[in-house]
């Protein structure tokens, strides 16, 4: 019995989701059907592809070897589909982007809206997660990260630098009195990330400033900014977010200024996809311009 491409699609879904139910949700199949198809593929290849346990489906040694080949077939099928559709001036289909909270809330909506307007047959999905997006599990077609990954079959392209400052609401500063030196920060409530949920050291802003206690914390940038807008304390905010929040003011702007970077991360094999390459180019250019535009208003 020869395996079919559809069997490899099911294999990839189970490998990425590590469960029949997770794969079934993606494939819109019931778990029993997914299990039968995996059993059929294992029978055709005469080797077990997964180690089953109450915790889920983990790849066997043979499954690990098959994974790389299956992903190559998947990428070739995508490239073939694009080639058959012929050249076009506009983009079509669905593209999903994973991004950190700040970028997803304050940059991507307007950038992706502009791309969508120019490409009416394109469906764009933004996934905002308080963690690194797992491209190997195909959680997204591409991801924006605040530090470049150092492992995996991925390509990394720097998009742009951006600035962050310590901010507070005008009301908070009026009630708390002037903050003229770093020493004046003592005694002020600090807003930031939940310390044990900081998934990237580049987000550990408060350590850079020597501020240890986080009186009000969230894993969401938007929640942190809303704390500040409520005059609850001081927080570190992206300059590109300040244009939307006129009630926030920079604190010790000449002394406290942080610089970080955004990177575009993609599957290595997706370089063969002209559609994804074109979208990545438009996305990168759009983010660069939007950061400049918004920071000039901050």
Secondary structure, 3 states (H helix, E strand, C coil): CCCCHHHHHHHHHHHHHCCHHHHHHHHCCCHHHHHHHHHHHHHHHCCCCEEEECCEEEECHHHHHHHHHHHHHHHHHHHHHHHHHCCCCCCCEEEEEEECHHHHHHCHHHHHHHHHHHCCCEEEEEEECCCCCCCCCCCCCEEEECCCCCCCCEEEEEEEEEEEEEEEEHHHHHHHCCCCCHHHHCCCCEEECCHHHCCCHHHCHHHHCCCCCCCEECCCHHHHHHHHHCCCCEEEEEHHHHCCCCCEEECCCCCCCEEEEEEEEEEHHHHHCHHHHHHHHHHHHHHHHHHHHHHHHC
